[in-house]
Amino acid sequence: MKDARIFLGVSGGIAAYKAAALTSTLVQRGARVDVVMTAEAERFISPLTFASLTARPVYTSLWDAPERIPHIRLVREAEVALVAPATANLIAKLAAGIADDLLTAALLAARIPRILAPAMNEAMYEDSATQANLGALRGRGYEFVEPERGFLAEREIGSGRLASEERLLAALERALTRRPRAAVMVQAVGAPGLQITCGQRPQMRPHRTQHHLIPSGQILQASTDRDTGRPRNHERRGKPTSRATGRRRWGTRYGTHVRRLATPHHNFNPK
């Protein structure tokens, strides 16, 4: 669970308060949690609660930081999406392909494991419409953590109680185990052929051009003028200058900015 990136959706049910306890556990285990709430969920619990637990922004609308396109970016940055609780209304919207808020739009765009934890009254859960919606979503790849039987908000005993935190954590662990971590390939600026993969040491590979890396602290020998044979960069008070203008000039002969990687200019001493 450490360093896992989790998208947590919270819809409008009385069990929304349990999502706060789940968030706290995930953060304590080292996960990075991005919380998305529906407008109905805000009636049960404040976004401030989740922001305090995660130390991250909480998203409640498609218009929260629209320049980031949150319904796309959030699910692309996550490794697994969990909605707890998932109400009958949310499940019906997803089954119909409705994306009229941030949570439903993000789940529609997700290409990561999507887990729903239904929580509602027993009569609503057992209704044929809800069961048909659950079946349709299963056919599209959604996973479910089935609700438990217990004391409900209506002061009665029945099925529809949100699954325990242990079962939700187990479902997340299974999804994270199945999904391999994506390798991030980085090519350093000015350093062709250098590849850095997350979790691995930097490796060099041959490059067709004649560019080379300049180790930190190494000084490049100034090139000479073809006509005079004299160095193009003359030493004047320890600083390389241009003959024509007297201004300092730094070359990028090997594709890497010399001034940044070479030793400080006051120690410049071309041979």
Protein Blocks (a to p, Z undefined) as FASTA:
>chain_A
ZZpacdddddddfklmmmmmmmmmmmmnopacdddddfklmmmpcfklmmmmnopacdfb
fkgoklnommlmmmmmpmbdcdddddfklmmmmmnopafbfklmmmmmpccdcddddddd
fklmmpmklmmmmmmmmmnopacddddddddfkopacehiacdfklmmmmmmmmmmmpcc
dddddddehiahiacdehiacdddddfblcdcddehiacdddddfklopafbdceehiac
dfklopacddffnopafklmmccfklgccZZ
